[in-house]
């Protein structure tokens, strides 16, 4: 989820950049520069992380579909198992001419092709006997065996593949730690500046003017916390105060 959040942040950067003044001050210029991380970070996260990733990596569903062919194949085995069996059954009926040929699965014997006694004389040579029944024989082919090996372990292998891909993704992001750290600091600084600006406007604050001589010269100074507390309790209005300090007094 953290990487999905980072992806969303990178996606929103153009909108933020449009509102950050460039050339207004040295600080804002530094922040503006930090808001330009390498484009390939965003591209990598878009292609690698699912739109709505799982909370925990061990649950799967973190890596996006289309990012890795091997992972997509493993996921497809679990999702399209029935479709594969129906397709294989149709192809084998056409190939062998055995109309009542069936491709099935059970937890004891796994996947198999069942042929009744009436069709045993048309069984191809690549059919390997798996089980003998009273009125039928069950076979397996190299294609079905390969699918069985994949299907029975597809989920575990998919989770293992996701973990491997996720670790590889983190390794790739390691090379971008410096610009990502600079980006995080820039966003935090802008957040603080924006909060101060909002408070200044809402509470009618004014910014200080810096001068060369050492002094503090405040006219009608207010205490924001005390002022707000008095307003909440109705204890009266805050009395503004002047404060003048210089090198002599």
C-alpha positions as CSV (number, residue, x, y, z in Angstrom):
1,X,0.0,0.0,0.0
2,X,2.9,2.3,0.7
3,X,4.2,1.9,-2.8
4,X,0.6,2.5,-4.2
5,X,0.6,5.7,-2.1
6,X,3.9,6.7,-3.5
7,X,2.6,6.1,-7.0
8,X,-0.4,8.3,-6.3
9,X,1.9,11.1,-4.9
10,X,4.0,11.0,-8.0
11,X,0.9,11.1,-10.2
12,X,-0.3,14.2,-8.4
13,X,3.1,16.1,-8.7
14,X,2.2,18.0,-11.9
15,X,-0.8,19.5,-10.2
16,X,1.3,20.5,-7.2
17,X,4.1,21.9,-9.3
18,X,1.6,24.2,-11.1
19,X,0.9,25.9,-7.8
20,X,4.4,26.2,-6.5
21,X,5.9,29.6,-7.4
22,X,9.2,29.2,-9.4
23,X,11.7,32.0,-9.0
24,X,9.9,33.6,-6.0
25,X,12.4,32.7,-3.4
26,X,15.5,30.5,-3.0
27,X,13.7,28.1,-0.7
28,X,10.8,27.6,-3.0
29,X,13.2,27.1,-5.9
30,X,15.0,24.3,-4.0
31,X,11.6,22.7,-3.2
32,X,10.5,23.1,-6.8
33,X,13.6,21.2,-8.0
34,X,13.1,18.4,-5.5
35,X,9.6,17.9,-6.9
36,X,11.0,16.5,-10.1
37,X,12.0,12.9,-9.3
38,X,13.1,10.6,-12.2
39,X,10.2,9.7,-14.5
40,X,11.1,6.0,-14.5
41,X,10.1,5.7,-10.8
42,X,6.5,6.5,-11.6
43,X,6.6,4.4,-14.7
44,X,7.9,1.4,-12.7
45,X,5.3,1.7,-10.0
46,X,2.4,2.1,-12.5
47,X,3.4,-1.1,-14.3
48,X,4.5,-3.1,-11.3
49,X,1.9,-2.4,-8.5
50,X,-1.7,-3.4,-8.8
51,X,-4.3,-0.7,-8.8
52,X,-5.7,-1.9,-5.4
53,X,-2.9,-4.0,-3.9
54,X,-3.5,-6.4,-1.0
55,X,-2.6,-5.2,2.5
56,X,-0.2,-8.1,3.0
57,X,2.2,-9.5,0.4
58,X,1.5,-13.0,1.5
59,X,-2.1,-12.6,0.4
60,X,-1.0,-12.1,-3.2
61,X,-2.6,-9.5,-5.6
62,X,0.2,-7.0,-5.1
63,X,1.9,-7.2,-8.4
64,X,-0.1,-5.8,-11.4
65,X,-1.4,-8.0,-14.2
66,X,0.8,-7.7,-17.2
67,X,4.0,-7.0,-15.4
68,X,5.4,-10.5,-15.4
69,X,4.4,-13.2,-17.9
70,X,5.3,-16.1,-15.6
71,X,3.1,-14.6,-12.8
72,X,0.2,-14.0,-15.2
73,X,0.5,-17.6,-16.4
74,X,0.3,-19.0,-12.9
75,X,-2.6,-16.8,-12.0
76,X,-4.3,-17.8,-15.3
77,X,-4.0,-21.5,-14.5
78,X,-6.0,-21.0,-11.3
79,X,-8.5,-18.7,-12.9
80,X,-9.0,-20.6,-16.2
81,X,-8.6,-24.2,-15.2
82,X,-12.1,-25.2,-16.2
83,X,-11.7,-23.4,-19.6
84,X,-8.5,-25.3,-20.3
85,X,-10.0,-28.7,-19.4
86,X,-13.0,-28.0,-21.7
87,X,-10.8,-26.9,-24.5
88,X,-8.5,-29.9,-24.1
89,X,-11.5,-32.2,-24.0
90,X,-12.9,-30.7,-27.2
91,X,-9.5,-31.0,-29.0
92,X,-8.9,-34.6,-27.9
93,X,-12.4,-35.7,-29.0
94,X,-11.7,-34.2,-32.4
95,X,-8.2,-35.8,-32.6
96,X,-9.2,-39.3,-31.4
97,X,-12.8,-39.5,-32.7
98,X,-13.9,-40.7,-29.3
99,X,-17.2,-38.9,-28.7
100,X,-17.6,-39.7,-25.1
101,X,-14.0,-38.9,-24.0
102,X,-14.0,-36.8,-20.9
103,X,-11.3,-34.7,-19.2
104,X,-11.8,-34.5,-15.5
105,X,-10.1,-34.0,-12.1
106,X,-10.3,-35.4,-8.6
107,X,-8.2,-34.9,-5.5
108,X,-7.0,-38.5,-5.4
109,X,-5.8,-39.0,-9.0
110,X,-5.5,-35.4,-10.2
111,X,-6.2,-34.7,-13.8
112,X,-7.1,-37.5,-16.3
113,X,-8.7,-38.3,-19.6
114,X,-11.4,-41.0,-19.2
115,X,-12.3,-43.3,-22.1
116,X,-15.0,-46.0,-21.8
117,X,-14.4,-49.5,-23.1
118,X,-16.0,-48.8,-26.4
119,X,-13.4,-46.2,-27.3
120,X,-10.2,-47.9,-26.1
121,X,-9.3,-49.2,-29.6
122,X,-8.9,-45.5,-30.7
123,X,-6.7,-44.3,-27.8
124,X,-3.5,-42.6,-29.3
125,X,-0.1,-43.9,-28.4
126,X,0.8,-40.8,-26.4
127,X,-1.9,-41.6,-23.8
128,X,-0.4,-43.0,-20.6
129,X,-2.6,-45.3,-18.5
130,X,-3.3,-43.8,-15.1
131,X,-6.1,-45.9,-13.6
132,X,-8.2,-48.8,-14.7
133,X,-11.9,-48.9,-13.9
134,X,-14.6,-51.5,-14.5
135,X,-15.9,-50.1,-17.7
136,X,-13.3,-47.4,-18.5
137,X,-9.7,-46.5,-18.5
138,X,-8.1,-43.2,-17.3
139,X,-5.1,-41.8,-19.1
140,X,-2.9,-38.8,-19.0
141,X,-0.9,-37.1,-21.8
142,X,2.3,-35.1,-21.6
143,X,0.3,-31.9,-22.2
144,X,-2.2,-32.7,-19.4
145,X,0.7,-33.8,-17.1
146,X,2.4,-30.5,-17.7
147,X,-0.8,-28.6,-16.9
148,X,-1.4,-30.7,-13.8
149,X,2.1,-29.9,-12.4
150,X,1.4,-26.3,-12.9
151,X,-2.2,-26.2,-11.7
152,X,-1.6,-28.1,-8.4
153,X,1.1,-25.8,-7.3
154,X,0.0,-22.6,-9.2
155,X,-1.2,-20.6,-6.2
156,X,1.9,-21.3,-4.1
157,X,4.2,-20.7,-7.0
158,X,2.3,-17.5,-7.8
159,X,2.8,-16.2,-4.3
160,X,6.4,-17.1,-4.3
161,X,6.8,-15.3,-7.7
162,X,5.1,-12.2,-6.4
163,X,7.4,-12.1,-3.4
164,X,10.4,-12.4,-5.6
165,X,9.1,-9.7,-8.0
166,X,8.4,-7.4,-5.0
167,X,11.9,-7.8,-3.6
168,X,13.3,-7.0,-7.1
169,X,11.1,-3.9,-7.2
170,X,12.5,-2.7,-3.9
171,X,16.0,-3.3,-5.1
172,X,15.3,-1.1,-8.1
173,X,13.8,1.6,-6.0
174,X,16.9,1.5,-3.7
175,X,18.8,3.2,-6.5
176,X,16.4,6.2,-6.3
177,X,16.6,6.7,-2.5
178,X,18.2,10.1,-2.8
179,X,15.6,11.8,-5.1
180,X,12.7,10.1,-3.2
181,X,14.1,11.4,0.1
182,X,14.5,14.8,-1.3
183,X,10.9,14.6,-2.6
184,X,9.6,13.6,0.8
185,X,11.4,16.5,2.5
186,X,10.1,18.9,0.0
187,X,6.5,17.8,0.4
188,X,6.9,18.0,4.2
189,X,8.3,21.5,4.0
190,X,5.5,22.6,1.6
191,X,3.0,21.1,4.0
192,X,4.3,23.1,6.9
193,X,4.5,26.3,4.8
194,X,1.0,25.8,3.5
195,X,-0.3,25.3,7.0
196,X,1.4,28.4,8.3
197,X,0.0,30.4,5.4
198,X,-3.5,29.1,6.0
199,X,-3.3,30.0,9.7
200,X,-1.9,33.4,8.9
201,X,-4.8,34.2,6.6
202,X,-7.4,32.7,8.9
203,X,-6.2,34.3,12.1
204,X,-5.0,37.6,10.4
205,X,-1.3,37.2,11.2
206,X,1.4,39.2,9.6
207,X,4.9,38.1,8.7
208,X,7.9,39.7,10.4
209,X,10.3,42.1,8.6
210,X,14.0,41.4,9.1
211,X,16.3,44.3,9.7
212,X,20.1,44.6,10.1
213,X,20.1,45.9,13.7
214,X,19.4,43.5,16.6
215,X,15.9,44.2,17.9
216,X,12.3,42.9,18.4
217,X,9.6,45.5,17.6
218,X,6.1,44.2,17.9
219,X,3.0,46.4,17.5
220,X,-0.3,45.1,18.8
221,X,1.1,41.7,19.5
222,X,-1.3,38.8,20.0
223,X,-1.0,35.4,21.5
224,X,-2.8,32.9,19.2
225,X,-3.5,30.2,21.8
226,X,-4.6,32.6,24.6
227,X,-6.7,34.6,22.1
228,X,-8.5,31.5,20.8
229,X,-9.1,30.3,24.4
230,X,-10.6,33.6,25.4
231,X,-12.9,33.5,22.4
232,X,-14.0,29.9,23.2
233,X,-14.8,30.6,26.8
234,X,-16.3,34.0,26.3
235,X,-14.0,35.5,28.9
236,X,-13.5,38.7,27.0
237,X,-11.4,40.0,24.1
238,X,-7.7,39.6,24.0
239,X,-5.8,42.8,24.8
240,X,-3.1,43.3,22.2
241,X,0.3,44.4,23.5
242,X,3.4,46.2,22.1
243,X,6.9,44.9,22.7
244,X,10.1,46.7,21.9
245,X,13.5,45.3,22.6
246,X,16.8,46.5,21.2
247,X,20.5,46.3,22.1
248,X,20.2,48.9,24.9
249,X,16.8,48.2,26.6
